[in-house]
Amino acid sequence: MVNLTLLLIVPALGILLIILRRFYEKFVSPEIIVFSVMVLNAILFGLGLVFGFGNFSVNINSSISLAFSLQENFITIPFLFLATVVPLAILLFAVKEIKESKDIFYIFYLLVYLSVISVFISSNLLIFFVFWEVAVLSLFFITGLWGDKKKGKKAAMKFLVFTQFGSLTLLAVFILLFLYTGSFNFSVIASKMSLLPSYIEYIAFFLLLITVMIKMPIFPLHGWLLDSYYYSPSSGTMFLSSMLSKLGGFAFILFGFGLFRNVLIAFRLPLISLGVFTAVYIAFTASGQKDLKKLLSYSSMFYMALIFIGVSSGVNTAIAGSILLMVSHAFIITLLFGVSYILLKRTGTNEMESMGGIMSKMPILSFFLVFGIFASLGIPGLSNFPGELLIFIGSYSVAGISLIAIFGIMLSTNYYLRVIKQSLFGQLKKTFASLKDISRAEVITMGFLSFFILLIGLFPSLLLNTLGGL
């Protein structure tokens, strides 16, 4: 049995080793430390799947029900899979991109990694909140210090303002739950939800909803998304889109469905309608983009809107589909942002019309771009398809309006085909005559992501079977 604390101890030791590097910096690089940490954690996760995970709890202060408690819950495994595997691929792009203050960057990198894992396994709400905040603050520094030199700091501040407001509303939810149940332990709270007056339950749910809508994000609380995604370093963008947004989805399922199910069901029609509006609105917005990274940023939000629809339905089938789509989206969006980063470095532009004809010079990269686009569009056999199918089947059973979101998928088909046409086909510009295709390391990284996209698409039951509580 693999104790869950090991998944936190390993990255914590990695952070310590990087801090102590000044004594032995000639012998090992921070990149090697981070890579070793992630490989070891991925192995531990695999062993946990085979032999099971052991829970852990140490009481810190019984008077306020504060304990360092780690526990596998009814949706933990798919999110742990996401958190332990995707950052391995993100690391390659960080290695290529980050050249200054590398030790500090990789400390923040591991802090994000450790914190996201901690959120997925923390059963004490105060500990959950601490790691939630560490993840946010670490990404704030990554965006501000290693992002765009002109606009990175401004984007980081906008990100911080939005997310800190969301953190305050989440903390208010936890305090309300403690006041009426006398505990910060999730299991205890779940067993005492009947003690909450109905009006408190409604207040807590809508405070949670604000947090979720900022984190995922959902209209109209998405104002931080474009600047943060666009002006972050590419590895930061990948973390924001593949990991941080999933914290919002995870919290929505764990608390919105797990604790406030009655309120969720009572308001599912307006919530589904909001998700549908967000999906269609963002699909239209993405359709007007000429910059590939901006288009991918909006596209990422589109799929989070589909996930929001699935969870808002309160139907087990749709929620299982939302979890599947969150995992799938993490792999696909990392692949697509990786392609975008390489194209920017090779061509010097994010403007799709300025790329034209690069397939003749970069056939392997072009293959991965087309593969990622097809996966994103939900082609059967690739990872988005089963999640989207379950979301629409489940949500349609309670709200036919959810099917309007399919119009957003039609729009996404249009703008993704435009990406292929404008960037890959057409006449190759003379300035691109010396373009070289991706390196062996880049092929391995993108192949790694593509393997899991294909695996989830062909065998979604591998993840669905771990959802014992749905």
N, C-alpha and C positions, 0 to 999 in steps of 0.2 A: 504494500500500500504506500502511495506517495503522499506525504503530508503536504497540504497546501502552502504551508509556510516556506517550503523550499522554492516555490515559484517566485517568492519575494526576496528570500535570502540571497539567491544567486545574483539578481541584478543589483541588490544592495552592496554585495561584495565587489561587483564590477565598478560601481561608483567609487567605492573606497580605493580600489586599485588605481583608478584614474587620478584621484586626488593625490595619491602617494607616488605618482609617476615621476615627479621631480627627482626622486632618489634613484630611479632606474630607467629613465626615459630612453636611454640608448638601447635597451633590450627589448622593449615591446611598445607598440603603438596603441593609441586609444581605440583605433578601429579594430585591432585584433582582440582587444579586451571585450568590446561590445559584441563582436561576432561570436566569440567564445561563449559569452553569457547567453546569447540568444539560441545558439545551437544546443547548449546544455539544457536550457529551459524547454526547448522544443522536445528534446529527448525525455525530460521529466514528464511533460504533458502526455507524450505517447505512452510512457510507462503507466501513468495514472489511468489512461483509458483501458489498459489491459488489466491492471491490478487494483484499480480503484483509488480514490482520493480520500485522504484522512483529514477530518476537520481539526481545527485548533482554536483554543480559547484561553485567554489569560485575563483575569479580572484586574482592572486598573483602579476604578473607584465605584464601589457598589452603591454609594448614596445617589449618584446620578446615572446609574446603570451603564457605566463606561467600561467596556471590555474590548480587548483586541481579539475579535472573533472572526475566523475565516470558515466559511461553510459553503459547500456546493448546494445551489438551489435548483429549482425546476427548469431554469434556462441557462445555467452556467456553461455547460460544455461547448456549445457552438461559439459562444463569445470568447471563451478561453482559447479555442482553436484559432479564431481570428487574431487574438491579441498576441499569441506566441509565434504565429507563422508569418503574417504579413510584414511585421517590422524587419524580418530578415531580408526581404526584398528591398524595402525602403533604404536599408543601410547602404546598399551599393550606390545609390544615387547620392546619398549624403557623402560618401567617401569621395566621389568625383567632384562634388560641388563645394564642400566646406574646406577652405584652405587657411582660414584665420581662427585663432583661439580655439583650436580643435578640442583640447581637453575640456574646456568649459562647455562647448557645444555638446559633446558626447555625455557629459554629466546630465545636462538637461534632457538629452535624448533618452537616456536610461531612466530618468525620473518620470518622463511621460510613459514609457514602457511599463515601469513598475507600478505607477499609479493606476493606469488603465486596468491592468490585471487585478490590482487590489480592489478597485470598484466592483469588478465582476464577482469577487468572492467574499467581500466584507458582509457580515451579517449584523454588525452593529452600525447603526445609522450615523453616529458621530465619526467613527473611523471611515465609513463610506464617504462622508462629507469632506474629511481632511484630504483623502486621496483624490477626490473629485477636484478640489481646489488646487492641489499640487500639479495635476495634469494641466489645468487651465493656465496657471501661472508659468509653468515651464514652456508651454507653447507661446505664451505672450513674449517671453524672452527670446525664444527662437525666432519669432517673426520680427521683433524689434531690433535684435542685434545682428542677425544674419540675413534678413530680408532685403528688399530693395533699398538702396542707399538713400534715395530721395523720399520715398513714401512708405517705407517699411515701418518706421516708428509710429506714424499717424495711423496706419492700418492696425498696428498692435494695440494702440490706445482705444480705437473703436471696438476692437475685439474684446478688450478687457472691460470696457464700460458695459457692453451688452451681456457678456458672460457673468460678470460679477453681480449684475442685477438678477440674472437667473439663479445664481448661487444663493443670493439672499432669500429669494422666494422658496428655494428648496430647503434652506435652513429653517425658514418659518414653518414649513410643512412638518419637518422633523420635531420641532419644538411643540407644535400642536399635538402631535401624536404622543409625545412624552407626557405632556400635561394631562392627557386623558387616559393613558394606559400605564403610566409610571415606568416605562421602559424605552430604551433605544434599541432593543433587540428585535430584529424583524419577526422572528417566529412568535415571540411573546405579543408583539403588537398585532400580528395577524389573528391571534387567538382572542384578542380583546377588542376588536373593532366594534363590537356591539355596544361598547361603553361610550362611543362617540355620539354626541347628538347629531342629528341629520344635518343641521346647518353647519356644524364644524366640519363634517365630512365633505360637504359641498365646497366650503372655503378652502380646505386643504387640497382638494382635487384641482380647483382652478389655479391655486398657487403653483401646484405641480405642473399644470398645463403650461403656464408661462415659462417655467424652466425648460420643459421639453421643447416648446416651440422656438426658443432661442437656440437651444443646443443642436437640434436636428439640421437646419432650422426650417421653420414653417412661416409663411406669410401671415401677418405683416412684421414679424420679429426677425427677419432675415437680413437686416440692414448691414450687418457686419460681414456677411459671407464673401462678397465679391472682392473687396479690398484685402481681406485676410488671406483668402486663397491665392489671389493674384500676386500680391507683393511679398508673401512669405517665400523663403527658399523652397525649392521643389520638394525636398524631404519634409519640410514643415507643412506644405500643402497636402502631401500624401497622408501625414498624420492627422491633419484636420479633417480630411474627407473620409479616410478609411477607419479612423479610430475615434476621434472626438465626437463626431456626429452620432456614432453608435452608442455613446454613453447616454445621449438623449433618448434613443430608442429603447435601450436597456431599462432606463429608469421608468419610462412610460409603461413598459410591460410589467416590470417588477412591482411598482407601486400603483400605477393607474389601473392595471388589470388585477394585480395580486392583492391589493388592499381596498381600492375604491371601485370595485367592479360594478356595484349597483349604480353609482353616479355615472360611470363611463357608459353603461348601457342606456341610462336615461337620456344622455346627451349625445348618443352616437350619431344620430342623423345630422345635427349641425356640425359635429366634428368631422364626419365623413365628407360633408359638403365643403368644409374648409380645406380638407386635404385635396379634394377634387379641384377646387378653384386654384389652389397652390400649384398643383401639377400642370394644369392647362396654362395658367399664367406664366409659369417658369418655362414651359416648353415654347411658348410664343417668344419670350424674352431671349432664350437661347437661340432661337431661329434667326434672330437679327444680329448675332455676333459674328464678327469677321476674325476675331482673335481666338486661336484654338484654346488657349488656357482659360479664357473667360467663358467660352462655350462649354468646356468640360466642367467648370465650376458650377454653372447653372444646371447642367445635366445631372451633376451629383445631387443637387437639391431636388430635382424632379423625382429621383428614385427614393429620396427620403420622404417625399410627399406620398408616394405609393405605400411606403411602410407605415406612415401615419394613418392612412386610410385603413390598412389592415388591422392595426392595433385598435383604432377607434371603433371598429365594428364589434369588438368584444367577443368575436366568434373564434373558437379554438383553431379552426382550419386556417383562417386568415392570419391569426397571430403566429402560427407555425410558419406560414408563408413569409410573414414579415421578418422573422428571425433568419430564415433561409436567405431572403433577399439582402438582409444586412451583411451577412457573411459574404455572399456573392459579390455584392457591390464593393466591399472592401478590396477584394482581389482585382476586380475589373477596373475600378477607378485608379488604383495604384499603377496598374499596367498602362492605362491611357495617359495619366500624368507623367509617367516615365517616358513614354514616347514623345510627349509634348516637350519635356525637358531636353531630350536628345536632339529633337528637331531644332529647338532654339539654339542649342550650342553649336550644331552643325551649320545651320543656315543663317543664324543671327536674327531671326524674326519669329514672332508668333502669328503673324498675319498669313492666313491660309492662301490668299490670292497671290502672295509673294513667293510661295514655295513652288508651286506647279511643277509637275513632271519628275519629282524626286524618286518615283518608283524605279526608274531605270538605273539609278545610282545606288539606291538603298532598298533592294527587294526584300531583305529579311526584316528590316524595320517596318516596311510597308505591310508585310504579312501580319506582324503583331498588331499594327494599328487596325487593320481590317478585322482581325480576329477579336480584338477588344471591342470594336464597334458592333460586330455581330452578336457578341455575348451580351453587350449592353442592351441591344434591341430585343433580347429575349428569344433568340433563335433556339428551337428545340434541340436538346442535346448539350446546350451550354447553360451556365449556372443561373442566369436570371430567370429562365423560363419556368422552372418548377415553383419558385417563390412567387412570381407574378401570377401564375395560374391559381395557386392556393389563395392568394389575396383576393382576386376577383371572384372566385367561387364562394369564398366565405363571406365577403362583404356584400355581394349581390343578394345573398340569402336574407339579409336584413335591410338593405338599402340599395335599390336598383340604380340610384343616382351614381353609385361608385363606378359604373361602367362608362360614364362620361370621361373618366380618366384615360380610357383607351384612346381617345382623341389625342391626348398628350403623347402617347406612344407613337401615333401616326405622325405627329409633328416631329418627334425625335428621329424617326426614320428619315424624314426629309432633311433635317439639318445634319445628320450623320452621313448621309449619302453626299451631301454637299462638301463635307470634310474630305471624303475620299476623292471626289472629283477635283476639288480645287488644289489639294496638297499633293496628291499622288499622280494625277494624270495631267495631260497638257504638254506644252513645250517646255523642256528643261532650260532654265536660264543659264547664260554663259557663266555667271558667277558661281554656279553650282557644278561646273564641269569636273571639279576635283573632289567632289563629295565622296566620303568613304562610308561604307555600311557599318553597322554596329559591331562592337568588339565581342570577343568570345565571352567575356564576363557578363556583358549586357544580354547576349543571347541566352546564357544560362539563367540569369535573373528573370527575364521575360518568359522563358520556357517554364521556369519554376511556377510563376504566377498562372501561366496558361494551363499547366497541368492540373492545378486545383480548380480552375474555372471549368475545365472539362470533367474532372472527377465529380464535382458537385452537380453538374448538369446531368451526368449519366446515372449517378447513384445518390440522389438527394436523401434517400433513406438513411445513409450513414450519419447524417446530422439529425434528421427528423426523429430517428429512433432514440436519441438521447434526451428528447423532451418528454420525460415521464409525467410531468404535471399538466400536459396539454392534451 
